[in-house]
């Protein structure tokens, strides 16, 4: 499954109703730091498949979702558990820090 593209239409189903924690990566194609962490986020998606769902929100295509969660800078990583945003990190961070968000 790896990463799921999250849109306004599937957000509730993929994120809020997910039985497992969801790491949501708010990003954009033109964002250098976003491109820097993208391979790390993809690696976490593969390594933790089944335990964690990883979703990607392109803020240019989904400005409503970015606004809804107050995303002002990208990359912004948010962890959702049981339909609630429980942790947020802004900026490019190392893999260990991303994994720490999930624990």
Backbone as CSV, one residue per row, in Angstrom:
resi,resn,N_x,N_y,N_z,CA_x,CA_y,CA_z,C_x,C_y,C_z
1,UNK,0.829,-1.193,0.000,0.000,0.000,0.000,0.871,1.255,0.000
2,UNK,1.921,1.271,0.781,2.831,2.416,0.913,2.058,3.688,1.242
3,UNK,2.257,4.750,0.458,1.648,6.034,0.790,0.292,6.213,0.101
4,UNK,-0.605,6.886,0.817,-1.948,7.158,0.301,-2.042,8.644,-0.009
5,UNK,-2.563,8.992,-1.182,-2.794,10.396,-1.510,-4.079,10.824,-0.795
6,UNK,-3.952,11.831,0.058,-5.091,12.293,0.849,-5.688,13.540,0.203
7,UNK,-7.013,13.504,0.032,-7.739,14.649,-0.528,-8.876,15.008,0.426
8,UNK,-9.505,16.128,0.141,-10.679,16.557,0.907,-11.725,15.426,0.900
9,UNK,-11.853,14.750,-0.238,-12.884,13.723,-0.416,-12.621,12.465,0.415
10,UNK,-11.358,12.050,0.544,-11.095,10.792,1.250,-10.500,10.992,2.648
11,UNK,-10.350,12.245,3.091,-9.690,12.524,4.369,-10.371,11.810,5.537
12,UNK,-11.675,11.934,5.607,-12.386,11.338,6.745,-12.187,9.823,6.781
13,UNK,-12.352,9.184,5.626,-12.229,7.725,5.548,-10.802,7.256,5.821
14,UNK,-9.818,7.898,5.166,-8.424,7.445,5.251,-7.731,7.848,6.557
15,UNK,-8.104,8.994,7.118,-7.386,9.511,8.290,-8.239,9.422,9.550
16,UNK,-9.382,10.090,9.546,-10.174,10.179,10.776,-10.760,8.844,11.209
17,UNK,-11.105,7.992,10.257,-11.715,6.692,10.592,-10.711,5.542,10.578
18,UNK,-9.433,5.853,10.417,-8.421,4.801,10.339,-8.285,4.081,11.685
19,UNK,-8.263,2.733,11.649,-8.081,1.968,12.889,-6.639,2.007,13.401
20,UNK,-5.708,2.440,12.549,-4.293,2.529,12.948,-3.850,3.997,12.863
21,UNK,-2.766,4.367,13.561,-2.274,5.747,13.481,-1.939,6.130,12.034
22,UNK,-2.126,7.414,11.736,-1.854,7.915,10.390,-0.852,9.061,10.477
23,UNK,0.245,8.927,9.726,1.218,10.011,9.583,0.843,10.760,8.316
24,UNK,0.471,12.031,8.455,0.084,12.832,7.295,1.202,13.832,7.000
25,UNK,1.679,13.780,5.765,2.749,14.659,5.295,2.123,15.740,4.421
26,UNK,2.085,16.989,4.933,1.616,18.131,4.142,2.836,18.648,3.391
27,UNK,2.764,18.671,2.048,3.932,18.968,1.221,3.514,19.670,-0.062
28,UNK,4.494,20.047,-0.884,4.242,20.597,-2.219,5.411,20.209,-3.126
29,UNK,5.131,20.128,-4.416,6.145,19.687,-5.377,7.337,20.643,-5.440
30,UNK,7.102,21.937,-5.207,8.161,22.950,-5.329,8.990,23.118,-4.046
31,UNK,8.637,22.379,-2.999,9.257,22.562,-1.678,10.497,21.681,-1.536
32,UNK,11.679,22.305,-1.445,12.942,21.575,-1.320,13.001,20.670,-0.097
33,UNK,12.714,21.205,1.108,12.734,20.353,2.300,11.730,19.194,2.218
34,UNK,10.605,19.436,1.534,9.606,18.356,1.358,10.209,17.221,0.528
35,UNK,10.912,17.602,-0.540,11.543,16.591,-1.398,12.655,15.871,-0.653
36,UNK,13.308,16.597,0.287,14.383,15.988,1.073,13.853,14.867,1.971
37,UNK,12.703,15.082,2.622,12.197,14.061,3.547,11.296,13.032,2.870
38,UNK,10.890,13.288,1.623,9.973,12.365,0.934,10.473,10.916,0.921
39,UNK,11.760,10.648,0.603,12.223,9.247,0.602,12.171,8.617,1.999
40,UNK,12.411,9.428,3.026,12.369,8.931,4.398,10.933,8.576,4.780
41,UNK,9.993,9.451,4.412,8.570,9.202,4.693,8.125,7.939,3.961
42,UNK,8.553,7.777,2.715,8.205,6.585,1.933,8.785,5.327,2.583
43,UNK,10.013,5.430,3.096,10.655,4.291,3.755,9.880,3.891,5.011
44,UNK,9.445,4.874,5.797,8.655,4.596,7.001,7.326,3.939,6.605
45,UNK,6.734,4.404,5.509,5.477,3.826,5.025,5.646,2.336,4.739
46,UNK,6.766,1.972,4.126,7.032,0.567,3.806,7.346,-0.243,5.051
47,UNK,8.236,0.302,5.887,8.691,-0.432,7.069,7.582,-0.654,8.096
48,UNK,6.662,0.290,8.186,5.631,0.209,9.225,4.251,-0.106,8.655
49,UNK,4.229,-0.617,7.420,2.956,-0.960,6.779,2.165,-1.915,7.663
50,UNK,0.892,-1.598,7.846,0.047,-2.418,8.702,-0.044,-1.875,10.118
51,UNK,1.034,-1.192,10.574,1.035,-0.607,11.920,0.735,0.886,11.859
52,UNK,1.160,1.516,10.758,0.973,2.950,10.564,0.592,3.179,9.106
53,UNK,-0.367,4.067,8.881,-0.714,4.476,7.518,-0.021,5.806,7.259
54,UNK,0.521,5.982,6.062,1.174,7.238,5.704,0.390,7.885,4.566
55,UNK,-0.027,9.127,4.808,-0.793,9.867,3.812,-0.051,11.123,3.400
56,UNK,-0.220,11.511,2.141,0.422,12.710,1.607,-0.662,13.699,1.176
57,UNK,-0.549,14.944,1.659,-1.476,16.006,1.265,-0.676,17.065,0.515
58,UNK,-0.959,17.206,-0.794,-0.334,18.264,-1.592,-1.091,19.553,-1.268
59,UNK,-0.425,20.489,-0.582,-1.111,21.702,-0.110,-1.588,22.590,-1.261
60,UNK,-0.959,22.479,-2.429,-1.414,23.264,-3.582,-2.719,22.708,-4.136
61,UNK,-2.874,21.387,-4.078,-4.088,20.755,-4.590,-5.193,20.692,-3.530
62,UNK,-4.816,20.746,-2.259,-5.773,20.610,-1.153,-5.622,21.771,-0.151
63,UNK,-5.801,23.021,-0.596,-5.596,24.151,0.319,-6.581,24.138,1.490
64,UNK,-7.756,23.557,1.292,-8.750,23.483,2.366,-8.273,22.649,3.535
65,UNK,-7.622,21.516,3.238,-7.096,20.657,4.303,-5.947,21.348,5.032
66,UNK,-5.081,22.024,4.281,-3.964,22.738,4.903,-4.512,23.811,5.848
67,UNK,-5.524,24.547,5.400,-6.117,25.603,6.225,-6.804,25.013,7.455
68,UNK,-7.516,23.909,7.256,-8.257,23.262,8.349,-7.341,22.903,9.517
69,UNK,-6.104,22.514,9.211,-5.176,22.096,10.256,-4.093,23.137,10.539
70,UNK,-4.293,24.359,10.036,-3.386,25.454,10.347,-1.982,25.280,9.817
71,UNK,-1.852,24.597,8.695,-0.519,24.378,8.118,-0.056,25.674,7.443
72,UNK,0.973,26.278,8.016,1.514,27.540,7.495,2.846,27.334,6.789
73,UNK,3.602,26.331,7.233,4.906,26.026,6.643,4.937,24.547,6.294
74,UNK,5.684,24.234,5.241,5.818,22.833,4.862,7.297,22.493,4.770
75,UNK,7.656,21.246,4.958,6.755,20.135,5.278,6.227,20.209,6.713
76,UNK,4.963,19.844,6.866,4.376,19.662,8.188,3.952,18.209,8.281
77,UNK,4.392,17.538,9.337,3.999,16.150,9.581,3.046,16.139,10.768
78,UNK,1.903,15.466,10.603,0.937,15.340,11.692,0.618,13.878,11.901
79,UNK,0.531,13.481,13.158,0.138,12.120,13.496,-1.283,12.175,14.036
80,UNK,-2.150,11.361,13.426,-3.547,11.255,13.856,-3.767,9.893,14.487
81,UNK,-4.410,9.883,15.648,-4.808,8.636,16.303,-6.265,8.792,16.721
82,UNK,-7.077,7.811,16.374,-8.503,7.832,16.719,-9.177,9.125,16.282
83,UNK,-8.821,9.603,15.091,-9.474,10.782,14.532,-8.987,12.113,15.072
84,UNK,-7.963,12.096,15.919,-7.446,13.335,16.507,-5.989,13.542,16.098
85,UNK,-5.631,14.810,15.828,-4.224,15.139,15.587,-3.533,15.162,16.943
86,UNK,-2.572,14.252,17.153,-1.931,14.136,18.465,-0.510,14.714,18.495
87,UNK,0.158,14.769,17.341,1.512,15.338,17.296,1.724,16.041,15.950
88,UNK,2.518,17.103,15.999,2.824,17.873,14.792,4.298,18.250,14.799
89,UNK,4.902,18.215,13.622,6.278,18.661,13.460,6.363,19.466,12.167
90,UNK,7.064,20.601,12.212,7.209,21.449,11.037,8.679,21.489,10.630
91,UNK,8.911,21.312,9.337,10.275,21.353,8.814,10.815,19.964,8.558
92,UNK,11.938,19.926,7.851,12.587,18.646,7.543,13.276,18.139,8.804
93,UNK,12.940,16.936,9.205,13.542,16.327,10.395,14.075,14.945,10.032
94,UNK,15.035,14.439,10.802,15.610,13.124,10.486,14.619,11.986,10.753
95,UNK,14.920,10.846,10.179,14.061,9.676,10.281,13.732,9.315,11.733
96,UNK,14.734,9.346,12.602,14.511,8.986,14.008,13.487,9.914,14.661
97,UNK,13.515,11.180,14.283,12.556,12.148,14.840,11.137,11.870,14.328
98,UNK,11.038,11.479,13.055,9.718,11.139,12.489,9.175,9.907,13.192
99,UNK,10.043,8.910,13.380,9.611,7.686,14.079,9.203,7.992,15.508
100,UNK,9.895,8.931,16.161,9.563,9.303,17.538,8.168,9.938,17.603
101,UNK,7.780,10.654,16.547,6.426,11.237,16.492,5.361,10.137,16.575
102,UNK,5.678,8.994,16.006,4.702,7.895,15.926,4.562,7.128,17.233
103,UNK,5.529,7.266,18.133,5.508,6.502,19.378,4.910,7.283,20.531
